[in-house]
Amino acid sequence: MSREKEMVGTAEEGGGGGEESRELFRDECNNNVLSCKKLGFASNAGEKAGNQGLSCRGFQYSRQLRLEVDGSGSLGTMPRKPQDADYTIPPLTDEVEALILARVPRSEYPKFCTINKRFYALLKSGELYKIRAKLGIREPSVFVSQHGENTWWECYRQSRFCRKLPILPSDSCFASSDRESLCAGTHLLVSGREIEGVVVWRYDMEANQWGKGPSMISPRCMFASATCGSYAYVAGGMGLASDWKAMDSAERYDPGTKSWEPLPNMKQERRGCSGCFLDNKFYVIGGQDRHGSDLFCAEAFDIEKHTWELIPDMLEADWTTVSNPSPPLIAVVANQLYSLKTSTNELKVYLKQSKAWKKLGVVPVRADATSGWGIGFKSLGDELLVGQSSSDGNAGGPALEYTCCPDPTADELQWQALEQGHSHTTRFIINCSVMAA
C-alpha cells in the first residue's frame, strides 16, 4: 500500500482525523521537496566548480529525486507508482579522488600502498605531488643519516612519525666518506666518494627507491647548497677537477629533467662554505680559500640577473675561534637569516639594515663539543630545528631534537623538545636535509 493510501485509510478508520492525517502527509511531502531542492543546488554548485577545471561528474544527482510543486507549495504531480528515493552515494571520479588524497598529510602516504593497487599506482605516478604543488600544499620533513651507515630516516614534524628509507645501495667507501645532501622537489640527493670517485645518489620519493646519478658537471664535496622552489643550487667546494682545492664554479639541479645546468662562476674560490636562500638570492657564506685561509665574506647569486655580488665581512671576525670548525651553521626562516655559533652555542639573527648579528640566547645542544660537526641546524617551515645524536649508547642512540618559532626582536627564544626518533649510537649526524613537498 502506498504511503498516501495508508495515511488516508488510517484517517477514515479513525473518523474525524482524516483532514489532520492529510495535512501531516502534505507536510512530509513538502519537506522532501525542500531536501531535493538542496540536492539540486549542490549538483549545480558542483557543475559550476567543474567549469573551473575541477571535474565533479560523479556528483550529479538523479532527476527522479526532484518533485514538481505548484506555486502554493502544495503537492503537485506525483509519479503514478510512488517509489523509494535512491540515496546511494555516487562513486568519486578519479579527479576528485586525487584532489582529496592530495590534501591528506604526506606522512600517511605510505599507508596508501596497502589499500589497493589503484592507490598504489596513483602514489607512484607522482600525480599527487603535482597537485599539492599547484594547490600550494608544502609539508616539510627531515631526512637524516648518521656517519658510517647507509641507513636514512624521514621524520615528519606534524605527526612526529619516522620511517626508514630503503637502504642506499652504495659501496662501503661511500658510507664512511664525507657526504653532502640536499633536496630538490621530491628528490633527495646525496653526494660522496665511492671507490670510482665522487658520485651522486638520488632517492626518488615518488618511486620510493634509490638510483645513481646524475653526477654534477663538476663533481665536488664540501660545497654550499640551498633549495629554491623545486631547484637545488650548489657552489664552491673541492674536487678532482680543481686538484682537491677550492672551486669557484656553481650549478643547478632540475628534478623535472634530472639534470644539472651550469651557473656563472663565483668571484671567490671557496670550500667548506654554507648556502641559503635569502631575498630571492642564493647566498654562499664563509669557508676557506684556495690556500686554506678563512673567509668571512659572502656572495649572493641573483636568480633573475644571473650575476654574483660580493658581500664583505658578512661573518663575524671571531667566527673561527675553534680548531677545525664545521661549515657555518645557518638557516633562513621567514626570510630572516639565523646562525648557530659553534664556539658558544649561541643563536644569532642577521640584521639586514645594520649588517650586524644579534644574540638570541643559547641553543639546547652542545655544538662546541664537536666544533659544529654532527649538528643539524635547519629551517622547518616557520620553525628552526636543531638536532644532535645522543652520546648515551645505553639509550639506543635517540636523537636530541628541538624546535622554536624564532623572533628577531626577542632576547631569548623558547625551545621545545621533540619526541625522540631513531638513531645510531654515534655522536655525529653526518647528513640532515629538509624536503617540503
C-alpha positions in Angstrom: 0.0 0.0 0.0 1.3 3.5 -0.9 2.2 6.0 1.8 -0.8 8.3 0.7 -3.4 5.5 0.7 -2.1 4.2 4.0 -2.5 7.6 5.7 -5.9 8.3 4.1 -7.1 4.8 5.1 -6.0 5.4 8.7 -7.8 8.7 8.8 -11.1 7.2 7.5 -10.9 4.4 10.1 -10.3 6.9 12.9 -13.3 9.0 12.0 -12.8 12.8 12.3 -8.9 12.7 12.0 -8.9 12.4 8.2 -8.1 16.1 7.5 -5.3 16.1 10.1 -3.7 13.0 8.6 -3.8 14.5 5.1 -2.2 17.6 6.5 0.7 15.5 8.0 1.2 13.8 4.7 1.3 17.1 2.8 3.9 18.5 5.3 6.1 15.4 4.8 6.0 15.7 1.0 6.9 19.4 1.2 9.9 18.6 3.4 11.0 16.1 0.8 10.7 18.8 -1.9 12.9 21.1 0.1 15.5 18.3 0.6 15.5 17.6 -3.1 15.9 21.2 -3.9 19.0 21.3 -1.8 20.4 18.3 -3.7 19.7 20.1 -6.9 21.5 23.2 -5.6 24.5 21.0 -4.6 24.5 19.5 -8.1 24.5 22.9 -9.8 27.3 24.0 -7.5 29.3 21.0 -8.5 28.7 21.7 -12.2 29.9 25.3 -11.7 33.1 24.0 -10.0 33.6 21.7 -12.9 33.6 24.6 -15.3 36.5 26.0 -13.3 38.6 22.9 -14.0 37.6 20.6 -11.2 35.6 17.6 -12.6 32.6 16.7 -10.5 30.8 14.4 -12.8 30.3 11.9 -10.0 28.1 14.3 -8.1 25.2 14.8 -10.5 22.2 13.7 -8.6 19.3 11.8 -10.2 16.4 13.8 -11.7 14.0 11.3 -10.2 14.6 12.8 -6.8 13.0 16.1 -7.8 9.3 16.7 -7.2 7.0 19.1 -9.0 5.2 21.6 -6.8 2.7 24.3 -7.7 3.1 27.9 -6.7 1.3 27.4 -3.3 3.9 24.9 -2.2 1.3 22.1 -2.0 1.8 18.7 -3.6 1.6 18.8 -7.3 2.1 15.9 -9.7 3.3 12.7 -8.2 4.6 9.5 -10.0 1.8 7.1 -10.7 3.6 4.5 -8.6 5.3 6.1 -5.6 8.8 4.6 -5.0 11.6 5.0 -2.6 14.3 7.6 -3.4 17.7 6.2 -4.3 20.2 7.6 -1.7 23.2 5.6 -2.9 26.3 7.7 -2.7 27.7 8.1 -6.2 31.3 6.9 -6.8 34.1 9.6 -6.8 35.7 10.4 -10.1 39.4 9.9 -10.4 40.0 13.7 -10.5 38.0 14.4 -7.3 39.6 11.4 -5.6 43.1 12.7 -6.4 42.2 16.2 -5.1 41.1 14.7 -1.8 44.1 12.4 -1.4 46.5 15.3 -2.2 45.2 17.1 0.9 46.0 14.2 3.2 49.2 14.7 5.2 52.2 13.3 3.4 53.1 11.1 6.4 50.0 9.0 5.6 51.0 8.2 2.0 52.9 5.0 2.8 49.6 3.6 4.0 48.0 4.1 0.6 50.1 1.3 -0.8 48.3 -1.2 1.3 44.7 -0.1 0.3 44.6 -1.2 -3.3 46.6 -1.3 -6.5 44.9 1.8 -7.8 46.0 4.0 -4.9 49.5 2.4 -5.1 49.7 3.3 -8.8 48.4 6.9 -8.1 51.1 7.4 -5.5 53.9 6.1 -7.7 52.8 8.2 -10.6 53.7 11.4 -8.8 50.4 13.0 -9.7 49.6 13.7 -6.0 52.8 15.8 -5.6 52.0 17.8 -8.7 48.5 18.6 -7.4 50.0 19.5 -4.0 52.4 21.9 -5.7 49.6 23.6 -7.7 47.5 23.9 -4.5 50.4 25.4 -2.6 50.5 22.5 -0.1 54.0 22.1 1.4 54.6 19.7 4.3 58.2 19.7 5.5 60.0 16.5 6.5 63.6 15.9 7.7 65.9 13.3 6.1 68.7 12.2 8.5 71.6 9.8 8.2 74.5 9.1 10.5 78.2 8.6 9.9 79.3 5.1 8.9 76.0 3.8 7.7 73.8 3.8 4.6 70.5 4.0 6.5 68.3 7.0 6.1 65.2 8.1 8.1 62.5 10.5 7.1 60.8 12.3 10.0 57.6 14.3 9.8 57.1 17.3 12.0 53.3 17.3 12.3 52.8 13.6 13.1 56.2 13.1 14.7 56.3 9.9 12.7 59.6 8.5 11.3 60.0 6.0 8.6 63.1 4.1 7.3 64.0 4.5 3.7 65.3 1.7 1.5 69.0 1.0 2.1 71.2 3.2 -0.1 73.0 0.6 -2.3 76.4 2.2 -2.4 79.8 0.7 -1.7 81.4 0.6 1.7 83.6 3.6 0.9 80.6 5.9 0.4 79.2 5.2 3.8 82.3 6.3 5.6 83.2 9.2 3.4 82.3 12.9 3.8 78.8 13.3 2.3 76.6 16.3 1.4 72.9 16.1 1.0 70.2 18.4 -0.4 66.6 18.2 -1.6 65.0 19.3 -4.9 61.3 18.7 -5.5 60.7 15.1 -4.4 64.4 14.1 -4.9 66.9 13.7 -2.1 70.5 14.0 -3.5 73.4 12.6 -1.6 76.9 13.3 -2.9 80.0 11.5 -1.6 83.0 9.4 -2.6 82.9 5.8 -3.8 85.9 3.8 -5.0 85.4 5.1 -8.5 85.3 8.7 -7.4 82.7 11.3 -6.4 79.2 10.2 -7.2 75.6 11.4 -6.5 72.9 9.0 -5.3 69.2 10.1 -5.8 66.3 9.0 -3.7 63.0 9.4 -5.6 60.2 9.7 -3.0 57.5 9.0 -5.6 59.0 5.7 -6.6 60.5 5.1 -3.1 63.8 3.9 -4.5 67.4 4.9 -4.9 69.2 5.4 -8.2 72.7 6.6 -9.1 73.2 9.9 -10.8 73.1 12.2 -12.5 76.6 13.3 -11.5 77.4 17.0 -11.2 79.0 18.8 -14.1 82.0 19.4 -11.8 81.8 16.6 -9.1 82.7 18.1 -5.7 82.4 17.8 -1.9 82.5 20.3 0.9 80.2 22.7 -1.1 77.5 25.1 -0.3 73.9 24.2 -1.3 70.3 25.5 -1.0 66.9 24.8 -2.4 64.6 27.4 -4.0 61.2 26.1 -5.3 61.9 22.8 -6.9 65.5 23.6 -7.9 68.7 22.8 -5.9 71.8 25.1 -6.1 75.4 24.2 -5.3 78.5 26.3 -5.4 82.2 26.1 -4.3 83.7 23.0 -2.7 86.6 21.0 -3.9 87.0 18.1 -6.4 89.2 16.3 -8.7 88.9 19.0 -11.4 90.5 21.5 -9.0 93.1 19.1 -7.7 91.1 18.9 -4.5 91.5 22.7 -3.9 88.8 25.3 -3.5 86.5 25.8 -6.5 84.5 28.8 -7.8 82.1 27.0 -10.1 78.3 26.7 -9.5 75.4 24.7 -10.9 71.7 24.0 -10.6 69.8 20.7 -10.4 66.4 20.4 -12.1 64.3 17.4 -10.8 62.0 17.6 -13.8 64.8 16.8 -16.3 67.0 15.0 -13.7 69.9 17.1 -15.0 72.4 19.7 -13.9 73.0 23.0 -15.7 76.0 25.4 -15.2 75.8 28.8 -13.5 78.2 31.7 -13.7 81.4 31.3 -11.6 81.6 33.0 -8.2 84.0 35.8 -7.6 85.9 33.9 -4.9 87.0 30.3 -4.8 85.9 28.6 -1.5 85.3 25.3 0.1 83.8 24.3 3.5 81.1 27.0 2.9 77.4 27.1 3.5 74.4 28.1 1.4 70.9 29.5 1.9 68.2 31.5 0.1 67.5 35.0 1.3 65.7 37.8 -0.5 65.3 35.5 -3.6 69.1 35.2 -3.8 71.4 32.2 -3.4 73.9 33.1 -0.7 77.3 31.3 -0.3 78.8 32.2 3.1 82.2 31.6 4.7 84.6 28.7 4.1 88.3 28.7 3.1 90.0 29.9 0.0 92.4 28.0 -2.2 95.2 28.5 0.3 93.2 27.4 3.3 92.7 30.9 4.7 89.3 31.6 6.4 86.8 33.7 4.5 84.4 36.0 6.3 82.8 37.4 3.1 79.8 36.0 1.3 78.4 36.0 -2.3 74.9 36.3 -3.4 73.6 35.0 -6.8 70.7 36.9 -8.3 68.4 34.4 -10.0 66.9 37.0 -12.3 70.1 38.9 -13.3 72.2 35.7 -13.3 75.1 37.6 -11.6 77.1 37.3 -8.3 77.6 40.0 -5.8 80.4 40.0 -3.2 79.4 40.9 0.3 82.4 41.6 2.6 82.5 40.8 6.3 79.1 39.1 6.5 80.5 36.7 9.2 81.9 38.0 12.4 85.7 38.0 12.9 85.6 35.6 15.8 83.6 33.0 13.9 86.5 30.5 13.7 87.9 30.6 17.2 87.7 26.8 17.5 90.0 24.4 15.7 88.8 22.7 12.6 85.3 24.3 12.6 82.4 23.0 10.6 81.0 25.0 7.8 78.8 27.8 9.1 75.6 26.6 10.6 72.9 28.8 9.0 69.2 28.7 8.3 66.5 31.0 6.9 63.0 31.3 8.5 60.5 33.9 7.2 63.3 35.5 5.1 65.4 36.1 8.2 69.0 34.6 8.4 69.9 32.8 11.6 73.2 31.3 12.6 74.5 29.0 15.4 77.9 30.0 16.7 79.7 26.7 17.4 82.2 28.1 20.0 79.5 29.4 22.4 76.3 27.6 21.3 74.6 31.0 20.8 71.9 31.6 18.3 72.1 34.8 16.4 70.0 36.7 13.8 71.4 38.8 11.0 70.1 42.4 11.0 70.0 43.4 7.3 69.9 47.2 7.8 72.8 47.4 10.2 74.6 44.3 8.8 75.2 43.1 12.3 74.4 39.9 14.3 72.1 40.0 17.3 72.2 37.4 20.1 69.0 35.3 20.8 70.3 33.1 23.6 71.8 29.7 23.8 70.5 26.6 22.0 69.8 23.4 23.9 72.6 21.3 22.2 76.4 21.2 22.6 77.8 22.4 19.3 81.0 23.4 21.0 81.8 19.8 21.9 82.4 18.8 18.3 83.2 22.3 16.7 79.8 22.2 15.0 80.3 18.8 13.3 77.4 16.4 13.7 74.9 19.2 14.4 71.6 19.5 12.4 70.6 23.1 12.1 67.8 23.7 9.6 64.6 25.7 8.8 61.5 23.6 9.1 58.6 25.6 7.8 58.2 28.5 10.2 60.4 26.9 12.8 64.1 26.4 13.5 65.3 22.9 14.0 68.4 22.0 15.9 69.4 18.3 16.4 72.3 16.2 17.7 72.7 12.5 18.2 72.8 11.3 21.8 76.1 10.2 23.2 74.4 7.8 25.5 74.8 4.4 24.0 72.6 2.7 26.6 69.6 4.8 25.4 69.8 3.2 22.0 71.1 6.3 20.4 67.9 8.5 20.2 68.4 11.9 18.6 68.1 15.1 20.6 65.9 17.4 18.5 64.4 20.8 19.4 62.3 23.4 17.6 61.4 27.0 18.2 59.5 29.8 16.4 62.2 32.4 16.0 61.5 36.1 16.8 64.2 38.6 15.7 63.0 41.1 18.3 63.2 38.7 21.3 66.1 38.5 23.7 65.9 34.7 24.1 63.9 32.0 22.4 61.8 29.2 23.8 62.8 25.8 22.6 60.5 22.7 22.5 61.9 19.2 22.7 60.6 16.8 20.0 59.8 13.2 20.5 63.0 11.1 20.3 63.4 9.4 17.0 65.5 6.5 15.7 69.3 7.0 15.6 72.5 5.1 15.8 74.7 5.4 18.9 77.2 7.6 17.0 77.5 11.2 18.1 77.6 12.5 14.6 74.6 13.3 12.3 76.5 13.3 9.0 73.6 14.5 6.9 70.4 16.4 7.6 68.2 17.8 4.8 64.6 19.2 4.7 62.2 18.5 1.9 58.9 20.5 1.5 56.5 18.7 -0.8 
